[in-house]
């Protein structure tokens, strides 16, 4: 069964411009994204043409400076765009979030010359980015990464393997974290690597339980030569750049999770009103009504949490703790809500004739990407109680 158009969410947006932007995104979601979502996910098709449309519509650089091709939008608005896209298809919403994450290092830490040269194409020129931090042996312990960059005259030569890379093999550029010095976080440097660089290759995409339309693959760097003017920030600053990027990226994942949960609630509510048992709609039974009420409450709480963190970010205030809280709560909510949606649809919910089984499979990865939810709890606890005793 094709996915139905997302139901409009009543949003509190700060400006008329933001309201017009959300209307544009909803129109694209209803006309271009939702109708093909189920078919293309089942086929494992990545909708590159949709990302070209989003780029042409100015939606791939929303939180960045218009001087370099961005949209000058606050995170409060950008995240609600991600939620709208994810309601229609998670592959698209998460893809925009990852592209924004991949662009962050250059936008925040690049020189003016670097931003002028590269950002316009990255933000509005149809390019798509990937973010390379994790490795086969360093996921949660990202500071132990082994990919190494060695200085050779005016260039750096990079060797190593990155793992779990969204858009791996199809991205036009990668933000790559590589070791240039001592062991640990202080020896890592960030680089902007072209997707067609000589020596860069991608393994076969991972076979996943969900998000089949979004390619995830290892990236191999075999003697990839990158000029020093593609080094981002100072030598040894890469890990702090990576962590700063992940704070914003976690808010992106939180918004995507709420979009997915909202889509599941909409489908469950629609079904419960139409499905009749014992002579009346199943939505009239108190057990299901309470499930729907809990699902809606969890979604509203998650939306309020990610927007609160976004407003802190927009105000220039610390938001790392709140970003971790939002990522934790919203992705756990997505898992609970999609599971409950399958239960409400009963046997039909377990079939591919309805989208809730796909939503449930997709929700699981959101508890893992950009820091597992166990890592989020560690981050929150450190803010509350300080670093662990050694």
LINKA-V379989 format. One record per pair of residues at least 24 apart in sequence whose C-alpha atoms are under 10 Angstrom apart, sorted by the first residue. I is the first residue (numbers start at 1). J is the second residue. If there is no record, write none. Layout:
{{I J} {I J}}
This chain:
{{1 35} {1 38} {1 39} {1 352} {1 353} {1 354} {1 355} {2 34} {2 35} {2 36} {2 37} {2 38} {2 39} {2 353} {2 354} {2 355} {3 30} {3 33} {3 34} {3 35} {3 36} {3 37} {3 38} {3 39} {3 88} {3 89} {3 263} {3 267} {3 353} {3 354} {3 355} {3 356} {4 30} {4 34} {4 35} {4 36} {4 37} {4 38} {4 88} {4 263} {4 266} {4 267} {4 355} {5 29} {5 30} {5 31} {5 33} {5 34} {5 35} {5 87} {5 88} {5 263} {6 30} {6 34} {6 84} {6 85} {6 86} {6 87} {6 88} {6 89} {6 259} {6 262} {6 263} {6 264} {6 266} {6 267} {7 84} {7 87} {7 88} {7 262} {7 263} {7 266} {7 267} {8 84} {8 87} {8 266} {9 80} {9 83} {9 84} {9 259} {9 262} {11 80} {12 77} {13 76} {13 77} {13 80} {14 74} {14 76} {14 77} {15 77} {17 73} {17 77} {18 73} {18 74} {18 76} {18 77} {18 78} {18 80} {18 81} {19 77} {21 57} {21 58} {21 59} {21 73} {21 77} {21 78} {21 81} {22 77} {22 78} {22 80} {22 81} {22 84} {22 85} {23 81} {23 84} {24 57} {24 59} {24 81} {25 54} {25 57} {25 59} {25 80} {25 81} {25 82} {25 84} {25 85} {26 81} {26 84} {26 85} {26 87} {26 88} {28 53} {28 54} {28 57} {28 84} {28 85} {28 88} {29 84} {29 85} {29 86} {29 87} {29 88} {29 89} {29 92} {30 84} {30 85} {30 87} {30 88} {32 88} {33 85} {33 86} {33 87} {33 88} {33 89} {33 92} {34 85} {34 86} {34 87} {34 88} {34 89} {35 88} {35 89} {36 88} {36 89} {37 88} {37 89} {37 90} {37 91} {37 92} {37 213} {37 355} {38 88} {38 89} {38 213} {38 352} {38 353} {38 354} {38 355} {38 358} {39 213} {40 212} {40 213} {41 89} {41 90} {41 91} {41 210} {41 211} {41 212} {41 213} {41 214} {41 358} {42 210} {42 211} {42 212} {42 213} {42 352} {42 358} {43 212} {43 213} {44 207} {44 210} {44 211} {44 212} {44 213} {44 214} {44 215} {45 212} {45 213} {45 214} {45 215} {46 91} {46 92} {46 95} {46 167} {46 170} {46 211} {46 212} {46 213} {46 214} {46 215} {47 91} {47 92} {47 213} {47 214} {48 92} {48 126} {48 128} {48 170} {49 126} {50 92} {51 92} {51 95} {51 96} {51 126} {51 127} {51 128} {52 124} {52 125} {52 126} {52 127} {52 128} {53 126} {54 92} {54 96} {54 124} {54 126} {55 96} {55 121} {55 122} {55 123} {55 124} {55 125} {55 126} {55 127} {55 128} {56 123} {56 124} {56 125} {56 126} {57 124} {58 123} {58 124} {58 125} {58 126} {59 96} {59 123} {59 124} {60 95} {60 96} {60 97} {60 99} {60 100} {60 103} {60 122} {60 123} {60 124} {60 125} {60 126} {60 127} {60 128} {61 96} {61 99} {61 100} {61 103} {61 104} {61 119} {61 120} {61 122} {61 123} {61 124} {61 125} {62 96} {62 100} {62 123} {62 124} {63 100} {63 104} {63 123} {63 314} {64 100} {64 103} {64 104} {64 107} {64 108} {64 119} {64 123} {65 107} {65 119} {65 120} {65 123} {66 120} {66 123} {67 115} {67 116} {67 119} {67 120} {68 107} {68 112} {68 115} {68 116} {68 117} {68 118} {68 119} {68 120} {68 121} {68 122} {68 123} {68 124} {69 116} {69 119} {69 120} {69 121} {69 122} {69 123} {69 124} {69 125} {70 107} {70 119} {70 120} {70 122} {70 123} {70 124} {71 123} {71 124} {73 314} {74 310} {74 311} {74 313} {74 314} {74 315} {75 248} {75 251} {75 252} {75 306} {75 307} {75 309} {75 310} {75 311} {75 312} {75 313} {75 314} {76 251} {76 306} {76 307} {76 308} {76 309} {76 310} {76 311} {76 312} {76 313} {76 314} {77 307} {77 310} {77 311} {78 252} {78 255} {78 310} {79 248} {79 251} {79 252} {79 253} {79 254} {79 255} {79 256} {79 303} {79 306} {79 307} {79 310} {80 252} {80 255} {80 256} {80 258} {80 259} {80 303} {80 306} {80 307} {81 252} {81 255} {81 256} {81 259} {82 252} {82 253} {82 254} {82 255} {82 256} {82 257} {82 258} {82 259} {83 252} {83 253} {83 254} {83 255} {83 256} {83 257} {83 258} {83 259} {83 260} {83 261} {83 262} {83 263} {83 303} {84 255} {84 256} {84 258} {84 259} {84 260} {84 262} {84 263} {85 255} {85 256} {85 259} {85 260} {86 253} {86 255} {86 256} {86 257} {86 258} {86 259} {86 260} {86 261} {86 262} {86 263} {87 255} {87 256} {87 257} {87 258} {87 259} {87 260} {87 261} {87 262} {87 263} {87 264} {87 266} {87 359} {88 259} {88 260} {88 262} {88 263} {89 211} {89 213} {89 256} {89 259} {89 260} {89 263} {89 359} {90 211} {90 213} {90 214} {90 256} {90 257} {90 259} {90 260} {90 263} {90 359} {90 362} {90 363} {91 210} {91 211} {91 212} {91 213} {91 214} {91 215} {91 256} {91 362} {92 211} {92 213} {92 214} {92 256} {93 252} {93 253} {93 255} {93 256} {93 257} {93 259} {93 260} {94 166} {94 211} {94 214} {94 249} {94 252} {94 253} {94 255} {94 256} {94 257} {94 366} {95 128} {95 129} {95 130} {95 166} {95 167} {95 214} {95 215} {95 256} {96 128} {96 129} {96 252} {96 256} {97 248} {97 249} {97 250} {97 251} {97 252} {97 253} {97 255} {97 256} {98 128} {98 129} {98 130} {98 131} {98 165} {98 166} {98 167} {98 249} {98 252} {98 253} {98 370} {99 123} {99 127} {99 128} {99 129} {99 130} {99 131} {99 166} {99 167} {99 171} {99 173} {99 174} {99 249} {100 128} {100 129} {100 130} {100 131} {100 245} {100 248} {100 249} {100 252} {101 129} {101 130} {101 131} {101 175} {101 242} {101 244} {101 245} {101 246} {101 247} {101 248} {101 249} {101 250} {101 252} {102 128} {102 129} {102 130} {102 131} {102 132} {102 173} {102 174} {102 175} {102 176} {102 192} {102 242} {102 245} {102 249} {103 128} {103 129} {103 130} {103 131} {103 173} {103 174} {103 175} {103 192} {103 245} {104 131} {104 175} {104 241} {104 242} {104 244} {104 245} {104 246} {104 248} {104 249} {105 131} {105 175} {105 176} {105 190} {105 191} {105 192} {105 232} {105 233} {105 238} {105 241} {105 242} {105 244} {105 245} {106 175} {106 190} {106 191} {106 192} {106 230} {106 231} {106 232} {106 233} {106 241} {107 232} {108 232} {108 233} {108 241} {108 244} {108 245} {109 190} {109 232} {109 233} {109 234} {109 237} {109 238} {109 241} {110 192} {110 229} {110 230} {110 231} {110 232} {110 233} {110 234} {111 229} {111 231} {111 232} {111 233} {113 229} {114 192} {114 229} {114 230} {114 231} {114 232} {118 192} {118 230} {122 172} {122 173} {126 172} {127 171} {127 172} {127 173} {128 167} {128 170} {128 171} {128 172} {128 173} {128 174} {128 195} {129 166} {129 167} {129 168} {129 170} {129 171} {129 172} {129 173} {129 174} {129 175} {129 193} {129 194} {129 195} {130 165} {130 166} {130 167} {130 168} {130 169} {130 170} {130 171} {130 172} {130 173} {130 174} {130 175} {130 176} {130 193} {130 195} {131 162} {131 164} {131 165} {131 166} {131 167} {131 168} {131 171} {131 173} {131 174} {131 175} {131 176} {131 177} {131 192} {131 242} {131 245} {132 161} {132 162} {132 163} {132 164} {132 165} {132 166} {132 168} {132 174} {132 175} {132 176} {132 177} {132 178} {132 190} {132 191} {132 193} {132 218} {132 219} {132 242} {133 161} {133 162} {133 163} {133 164} {133 165} {133 175} {133 176} {133 177} {133 178} {133 190} {133 238} {133 239} {133 242} {133 370} {134 161} {134 162} {134 163} {134 164} {134 165} {134 176} {134 177} {134 218} {134 370} {135 160} {135 161} {135 162} {135 163} {135 164} {135 165} {135 218} {135 219} {136 161} {136 162} {136 163} {136 164} {136 218} {137 161} {137 162} {137 163} {138 162} {138 163} {139 163} {139 164} {139 369} {139 370} {139 371} {139 372} {140 368} {140 369} {140 370} {140 371} {140 372} {140 374} {140 375} {141 184} {141 371} {141 375} {142 177} {142 184} {142 185} {142 239} {142 242} {142 243} {142 371} {143 177} {143 179} {143 183} {143 184} {143 185} {143 186} {143 187} {143 188} {143 239} {144 179} {144 183} {144 184} {144 185} {144 187} {144 188} {145 177} {145 178} {145 179} {145 183} {145 184} {145 185} {145 187} {145 188} {146 177} {146 178} {146 179} {146 180} {146 183} {146 188} {147 176} {147 177} {147 178} {147 179} {147 180} {147 188} {147 220} {147 221} {148 177} {148 178} {148 179} {148 180} {148 181} {148 187} {148 188} {148 189} {148 221} {148 223} {149 177} {149 178} {149 179} {149 180} {149 181} {149 188} {149 189} {149 190} {149 191} {149 223} {149 224} {149 225} {149 226} {150 178} {150 179} {150 180} {150 181} {150 223} {150 225} {151 180} {151 225} {151 226} {151 227} {151 228} {152 225} {152 226} {152 227} {152 228} {153 227} {153 228} {154 226} {154 227} {154 228} {154 229} {155 224} {155 225} {155 226} {155 227} {155 228} {155 229} {155 230} {155 231} {156 180} {156 191} {156 223} {156 224} {156 225} {156 226} {156 227} {156 228} {156 229} {156 230} {156 231} {157 221} {157 222} {157 223} {157 224} {157 225} {157 226} {157 227} {158 191} {158 193} {158 199} {158 200} {158 220} {158 221} {158 222} {158 223} {158 224} {158 225} {158 226} {159 199} {159 200} {159 220} {159 221} {159 222} {159 223} {159 224} {159 225} {160 200} {160 219} {160 220} {160 221} {160 222} {160 223} {160 224} {161 200} {161 201} {161 202} {161 203} {161 218} {161 219} {161 220} {161 221} {161 222} {162 202} {162 217} {162 218} {162 219} {162 220} {162 221} {163 202} {163 203} {163 206} {163 216} {163 217} {163 218} {163 219} {163 220} {164 205} {164 206} {164 215} {164 216} {164 217} {164 218} {164 219} {164 369} {165 202} {165 205} {165 206} {165 215} {165 216} {165 217} {165 218} {165 219} {166 205} {166 214} {166 215} {166 216} {166 217} {166 218} {166 369} {167 202} {167 205} {167 214} {167 215} {167 216} {167 217} {167 218} {168 195} {168 201} {168 202} {168 203} {168 204} {168 205} {168 206} {168 214} {168 215} {168 216} {168 217} {168 218} {168 219} {169 195} {169 196} {169 200} {169 201} {169 202} {169 203} {169 204} {169 205} {169 215} {169 216} {169 217} {169 218} {169 219} {169 220} {170 195} {170 196} {170 202} {170 215} {170 216} {170 217} {171 195} {171 196} {171 215} {172 196} {172 197} {173 197} {174 219} {175 230} {175 231} {175 232} {175 242} {176 231} {176 232} {176 238} {176 242} {177 232} {177 237} {177 238} {177 239} {177 241} {177 242} {178 236} {178 238} {178 239} {179 235} {179 236} {179 238} {179 239} {180 235} {180 236} {180 238} {181 235} {181 236} {182 236} {184 236} {184 239} {185 236} {185 237} {185 238} {185 239} {185 240} {186 235} {186 236} {186 237} {186 238} {186 239} {186 240} {187 235} {187 236} {187 237} {187 238} {187 239} {188 234} {188 235} {188 236} {188 237} {188 238} {188 239} {188 240} {188 241} {188 242} {189 231} {189 232} {189 233} {189 234} {189 235} {189 236} {189 237} {189 238} {189 239} {189 240} {189 241} {189 242} {190 230} {190 231} {190 232} {190 233} {190 234} {190 235} {190 236} {190 237} {190 238} {190 239} {190 240} {190 241} {190 242} {191 226} {191 227} {191 228} {191 229} {191 230} {191 231} {191 232} {191 233} {191 238} {192 226} {192 227} {192 228} {192 229} {192 230} {192 231} {192 232} {193 224} {193 225} {193 226} {193 227} {193 230} {193 231} {194 224} {194 226} {194 230} {197 221} {197 223} {197 224} {197 225} {197 226} {198 222} {198 223} {198 224} {198 225} {198 226} {199 223} {199 224} {199 225} {200 224} {200 225} {208 361} {208 362} {208 365} {209 358} {209 360} {209 361} {209 362} {209 364} {209 365} {210 357} {210 358} {210 359} {210 360} {210 361} {210 362} {210 363} {210 364} {210 365} {211 358} {211 359} {211 361} {211 362} {211 363} {211 364} {211 365} {212 358} {212 362} {243 320} {244 320} {246 320} {246 323} {246 324} {246 370} {246 371} {247 313} {247 319} {247 320} {247 321} {247 322} {247 323} {247 324} {247 327} {247 370} {248 309} {248 310} {248 313} {248 319} {248 320} {248 323} {248 324} {249 323} {249 327} {249 369} {249 370} {249 371} {250 306} {250 320} {250 322} {250 323} {250 324} {250 325} {250 326} {250 327} {250 328} {250 366} {250 369} {250 370} {250 371} {250 376} {251 305} {251 306} {251 307} {251 309} {251 310} {251 319} {251 320} {251 322} {251 323} {251 324} {251 325} {251 326} {251 327} {251 328} {251 330} {252 306} {252 310} {252 323} {252 326} {252 327} {252 370} {253 306} {253 323} {253 326} {253 327} {253 328} {253 330} {253 331} {253 366} {253 367} {253 369} {253 370} {254 302} {254 303} {254 305} {254 306} {254 307} {254 323} {254 324} {254 325} {254 326} {254 327} {254 328} {254 329} {254 330} {254 331} {254 332} {254 333} {254 334} {254 366} {254 367} {255 302} {255 303} {255 305} {255 306} {255 307} {255 326} {255 327} {255 330} {255 331} {256 327} {256 330} {256 331} {256 334} {256 363} {256 366} {257 299} {257 302} {257 303} {257 326} {257 327} {257 329} {257 330} {257 331} {257 332} {257 333} {257 334} {257 335} {257 362} {257 363} {257 364} {257 365} {257 366} {257 367} {258 298} {258 299} {258 300} {258 301} {258 302} {258 303} {258 306} {258 327} {258 329} {258 330} {258 331} {258 332} {258 333} {258 334} {258 337} {258 363} {259 299} {259 303} {259 330} {259 334} {260 299} {260 331} {260 333} {260 334} {260 335} {260 337} {260 338} {260 356} {260 359} {260 360} {260 362} {260 363} {261 295} {261 296} {261 298} {261 299} {261 302} {261 330} {261 331} {261 332} {261 333} {261 334} {261 335} {261 336} {261 337} {261 338} {261 339} {261 341} {261 356} {261 359} {261 360} {261 363} {262 295} {262 296} {262 299} {262 300} {262 334} {262 337} {262 338} {263 334} {263 337} {263 338} {263 341} {263 355} {263 356} {263 359} {264 295} {264 334} {264 337} {264 338} {264 339} {264 340} {264 341} {264 342} {264 355} {264 356} {264 357} {264 358} {264 359} {264 360} {265 292} {265 293} {265 295} {265 296} {265 299} {265 334} {265 337} {265 338} {265 340} {265 341} {265 344} {265 356} {266 292} {266 296} {266 341} {267 338} {267 341} {267 342} {267 344} {267 345} {267 354} {267 355} {267 356} {268 292} {268 295} {268 337} {268 338} {268 340} {268 341} {268 342} {268 343} {268 344} {268 345} {268 349} {268 356} {269 341} {269 344} {269 345} {271 341} {271 344} {271 345} {271 349} {271 354} {272 341} {272 344} {272 345} {275 345} {282 344} {282 345} {283 344} {288 340} {288 343} {288 344} {291 337} {291 340} {291 341} {291 343} {291 344} {292 337} {292 340} {292 341} {292 344} {294 336} {294 337} {294 340} {295 333} {295 334} {295 336} {295 337} {295 338} {295 340} {295 341} {296 337} {297 333} {298 329} {298 330} {298 332} {298 333} {298 334} {298 336} {298 337} {299 329} {299 330} {299 333} {299 334} {299 337} {300 330} {301 326} {301 329} {301 330} {301 333} {302 326} {302 327} {302 328} {302 329} {302 330} {302 331} {302 332} {302 333} {302 334} {303 329} {303 330} {305 329} {305 330} {306 330} {320 379} {320 380} {320 383} {321 376} {321 377} {321 379} {321 380} {321 381} {321 382} {321 383} {321 384} {322 379} {322 380} {322 383} {323 376} {323 379} {323 380} {324 371} {324 373} {324 375} {324 376} {324 377} {324 378} {324 379} {324 380} {325 373} {325 376} {325 377} {325 379} {325 380} {326 376} {327 366} {327 367} {327 369} {327 370} {327 371} {327 372} {327 373} {327 376} {328 366} {328 367} {328 368} {328 371} {328 372} {328 373} {328 374} {328 375} {328 376} {328 377} {328 380} {329 367} {329 373} {329 376} {330 366} {330 367} {331 363} {331 364} {331 365} {331 366} {331 367} {331 368} {331 373} {332 363} {332 364} {332 366} {332 367} {332 373} {333 363} {333 367} {334 359} {334 360} {334 362} {334 363} {334 364} {334 366} {334 367} {335 359} {335 360} {335 361} {335 362} {335 363} {335 364} {335 365} {335 366} {335 367} {336 360} {336 363} {336 364} {337 363} {338 362} {338 363} {338 364} {339 363}}
